[in-house]
Amino acid sequence: MRFERLRIQGLRCLDDVAVELAEGIHVFVGPNGAGKTSVLEAAYLLSHGRSFRSGAREALLQRGARALSVFAEMRVGDARTRLGLGREGTRWDARLDGQDVPLGQLVQACAVVCFEPGSHALIAGSAEERRRFLDWGVFHVEHGFLGAWRRYQRALKQRNALLRTGVVGPEALYAPWEHELDEMATAIDDYRRTYLDRLIPALSASAQFLLPELGPLTLRYKRGWAEGQGLSELLADQRGRDLARGHTTAGAHRADWSLSFEHAPLREHLSRGQEKLTALSCLLAQADLHAECRGEWPVVCLDDLASELDLAHQTAVVERLGAVGAQVLVTGTECPLPLQSRPHRLFHVEQGQIRPLL
Ligand SMILES: Nc1ncnc2c1ncn2[C@@H]1O[C@H](COP(=O)(O)OP(=O)(O)OP(=O)(O)O)[C@@H](O)[C@H]1O
């Protein structure tokens, strides 16, 4: 898929800008604080309903503005789709081809993968980062996943509310939610395992491409509760313990995964640059798998590429994405060296204004 046009209003320093986009690589250059990352954030917002930067979605709204909106004309194969996401007051609205739709439907129609300075948290950060990566990957290729995930979250909220009453009974109050958690956690676990089984070949290939010196990789997945044990029995057994902790301590919301390499068995063996390259390998593999499942590469955003990777790796990534024909949006204070001699679209960004240079 690719964007043909993006119009962004009231997002950070972008008051009202429109960008025409084509196939291939687009580079946004300009000084610090110019609004380059905000362009990528706008694209990402359409595919995730949130920013990739930490902080509340509310921080995206331009100071003093009442409304924020991102519109895109998107091409998927031969079809054109219009996407819109806006916030007015406290209300967020999503639109697909002129119709109001639930946010979930909008974000499922649009796929953007983003490598940015915070991406190394996928390797060095909390389990929540890795679950989010996994769940977004599954969500974009498995339509049934969102329903199971929502039912799981609802049951979890209910059980946690019961725990907060400070009483472990009666059974009739806890048991239905624990059964629901068991059923939905099993479904979520199946989706995640199937996804990871499919991701591993693409991940091995991208890691081999970016980090050949580390040798073959192994992915370990933990589902969030002991293997071989039913979740509802486990939850019934550990109500007292969960009560003391104030929340549910086992289940699909505790899942995690990790990577190790033959020549770097522990995460602590990786340099910071290698952590970033490992995270990038995961994101490229996710994009690759998305292309395999949906027949279209997602849009790939690379924020501040030149400050994140050395020249050899910048070149490798750009060549790989160029070869598969993905639409790529890159930012930097200068045009990254590997892109200086190639045909691509170049935009200058300054004080929230975007001007095409090429
Ligand atoms: N809610 C907001 N309202 C108005 N301006 C904002 C808001 N949030 C951030 N900004 C400003 O918008 C700009 C955002 O810049 P952005 O992060 O997109 O810049 P950039 O060109 O990627 O910069 P860098 O090269 O430093 O990473 C900054 O100048 C920032 O101070």
The ligand as an SDF file (V2000), in Angstrom:
LIG
                    3D

 31 33  0  0  0  0  0  0  0  0999 V2000
    1.2250   20.0710   20.9220 N   0  0  0  0  0  0  0  0  0  0  0  0
    2.0810   20.8650   20.2680 C   0  0  0  0  0  0  0  0  0  0  0  0
    1.6560   22.0350   19.7550 N   0  0  0  0  0  0  0  0  0  0  0  0
    2.4930   22.8380   19.0650 C   0  0  0  0  0  0  0  0  0  0  0  0
    3.7910   22.5300   18.8100 N   0  0  0  0  0  0  0  0  0  0  0  0
    4.2520   21.3740   19.3060 C   0  0  0  0  0  0  0  0  0  0  0  0
    3.4370   20.4790   20.0480 C   0  0  0  0  0  0  0  0  0  0  0  0
    4.1760   19.3830   20.3970 N   0  0  0  0  0  0  0  0  0  0  0  0
    5.4040   19.6210   19.8920 C   0  0  0  0  0  0  0  0  0  0  0  0
    5.4470   20.7990   19.2410 N   0  0  0  0  0  0  0  0  0  0  0  0
    6.5740   21.4130   18.5050 C   0  0  0  0  0  0  0  0  0  0  0  0
    6.4680   20.8300   17.2020 O   0  0  0  0  0  0  0  0  0  0  0  0
    7.7460   20.5400   16.7240 C   0  0  0  0  0  0  0  0  0  0  0  0
    7.7160   19.0100   16.5480 C   0  0  0  0  0  0  0  0  0  0  0  0
    8.7490   18.7270   15.8600 O   0  0  0  0  0  0  0  0  0  0  0  0
    9.1670   17.2830   15.3670 P   0  0  0  0  0  0  0  0  0  0  0  0
    9.4960   16.4330   16.5190 O   0  0  0  0  0  0  0  0  0  0  0  0
    8.2180   16.8260   14.3560 O   0  0  0  0  0  0  0  0  0  0  0  0
   10.4900   17.8640   14.7310 O   0  0  0  0  0  0  0  0  0  0  0  0
   11.6480   17.2080   13.9150 P   0  0  0  0  0  0  0  0  0  0  0  0
   11.7720   18.0490   12.6850 O   0  0  0  0  0  0  0  0  0  0  0  0
   11.4490   15.7590   13.7650 O   0  0  0  0  0  0  0  0  0  0  0  0
   12.8080   17.5280   14.9150 O   0  0  0  0  0  0  0  0  0  0  0  0
   14.1710   16.7650   15.3040 P   0  0  0  0  0  0  0  0  0  0  0  0
   15.0630   16.8420   14.1010 O   0  0  0  0  0  0  0  0  0  0  0  0
   14.6410   17.6410   16.4300 O   0  0  0  0  0  0  0  0  0  0  0  0
   13.8100   15.3890   15.7240 O   0  0  0  0  0  0  0  0  0  0  0  0
    8.7430   20.9980   17.7420 C   0  0  0  0  0  0  0  0  0  0  0  0
    9.1980   22.2930   17.3960 O   0  0  0  0  0  0  0  0  0  0  0  0
    7.9390   21.0270   19.0230 C   0  0  0  0  0  0  0  0  0  0  0  0
    8.3790   21.9850   19.9440 O   0  0  0  0  0  0  0  0  0  0  0  0
  1  2  1  0
  2  3  1  0
  2  7  2  0
  3  4  2  0
  4  5  1  0
  5  6  2  0
  6  7  1  0
  6 10  1  0
  7  8  1  0
  8  9  2  0
  9 10  1  0
 10 11  1  0
 11 12  1  0
 11 30  1  0
 12 13  1  0
 13 14  1  0
 13 28  1  0
 14 15  1  0
 15 16  1  0
 16 17  2  0
 16 18  1  0
 16 19  1  0
 19 20  1  0
 20 21  2  0
 20 22  1  0
 20 23  1  0
 23 24  1  0
 24 25  2  0
 24 26  1  0
 24 27  1  0
 28 29  1  0
 28 30  1  0
 30 31  1  0
M  END
$$$$
